[in-house]
Amino acid sequence: MNTLTAGDIAPTFTLQNQFDEAISLQDCLKKGPVLVYFYPKASTPGCTVQAQGLRDIKDALDGLNVTVLGISPDPVAKLQRFSDKQELNFHLLSDEDHAIADAFGVWGEKKFMGKIYDGIHRLSFIVGTDGKISHFINKFKTKDHHEVVLNLLK
């Protein structure tokens, strides 16, 4: 796993969101910085807490012209159920073949309860309007992720 970091150019991508609309990083960058956050699986406890935190600071992020893109390997239909149930107000993107997770270097070996498997590592990137990663976020608790993001953006 060769994870991108601050200063690297973010890979360009277009993925389907929870409403089956094509969302591209390039279009989002025209409006301002973009938070690209990778999470393992919709509707799990940690991923839910992380998403709720971002939902709850949407006004502050809007004030900074920041677009939030949450990416997981979940199919579009599962993302829509997650978004509806949690009343999420940002894009959740489906990366079923984990091509974008691979490009960012967040797909790799994980260990859980003695089992080894490949999956998404919970990492976040703030991409500046120049297309470069301005912040690589790898040290946070899911319940505090939104606060870490806001502090870096201010």
C-alpha positions, 0 to 999 in steps of 0.5 A: 500500500503506497498511500498518497500524502500532502503535496501529492497530486490527487488522482482524478475520478468520477464515481456514482453517488447515492442518487446514481449521479456521476460526481467528479473530483474536478467539478467539485474542485471548481467550487473550492477544496474537497474532503475525500474521506475513505470509509470501510462500510456503510451503516457500520457503527464507526462509519455511521458516527464519522458520517454523522459528524460531517453531516452536523458541520455541513454549514461550517464546511459550506462556509469554507466552500468545502465539498465532502466526498465519502468513498467506500466499496459499497454499491449505490443502493446501499449508499442510498439507504445509509444516506436516507437513514442518517439524513446525510447531506453530502455525496457518498460515492461507490467504488465497488472495484476499489480502483480509486481506493487503490489510486489513493493508496488506501486499499490494502491488507487489514487484520481483524479478530485474527483474520487477514483480508484486503479492504479500505483503510479509514483515511482522509485527504483534503484536496486543494483547488490546485488538485494537490493534497493539502492535508493527509489525515490518518490520526483521528477517532471516528467520533472526532474526525469532523473536528480534525477536518475543521481545525485543518481547514481553518 
